[in-house]
């Protein structure tokens, strides 16, 4: 069995999938954190792996950037591979000066101007989607155990990385209480909701729109261990 975008056989993907945006970050996690690794996907170089972490099984796969991309992969994982939980582990741009580079955020909801949810299921008109409450509670408990501070808040899922009006983020921060921006969570949460599955989103701050502080691509690839440590605890 395979889908148009995933060549795995049924049973090759674990119940929980960690999804970074970058497929090379998925490879990095598999190479550096997992044992007994089996690669289950390379279609379009969207690498996916299943392995063990402290003897327990978990999968990791890239989502690509943006809601159309994560929309395809998360839907196929939920619908055709019996995946129960997808935890996005991504990066974000902070909308407040108080957030520092490499702070870990947990999405309490995703606000978006995107038409993804309305288009995917015509009955859905809201501009907010929500993660699974029980996954969020588990993430908070694990973070506390590991002594990793986590900031919770509304995340802005944007369709546009380069806005002509850079300062538009100030309005979105004010009107929707969004503390940071990324480009995937709204669609991921929607897909979990329509398929009766579960999703959560952990983010590391990679840049700050207020202070203009930013990390380099190399740092981004390697410096997200805190967030990964939390997410890898979902191996079972
Ligand atoms: N905008 C959108 N997505 C992002 C950003 C950003 O500034 N930083 C990390 N992901």
Boltz pocket constraint, residues with backbone or C-beta under 6 A from the ligand:
constraints:
  - pocket:
      binder: B
      contacts: [[A, 91], [A, 92], [A, 93], [A, 94], [A, 158], [A, 160], [A, 161], [A, 181], [A, 182], [A, 183], [A, 206], [A, 207]]
      max_distance: 6.0
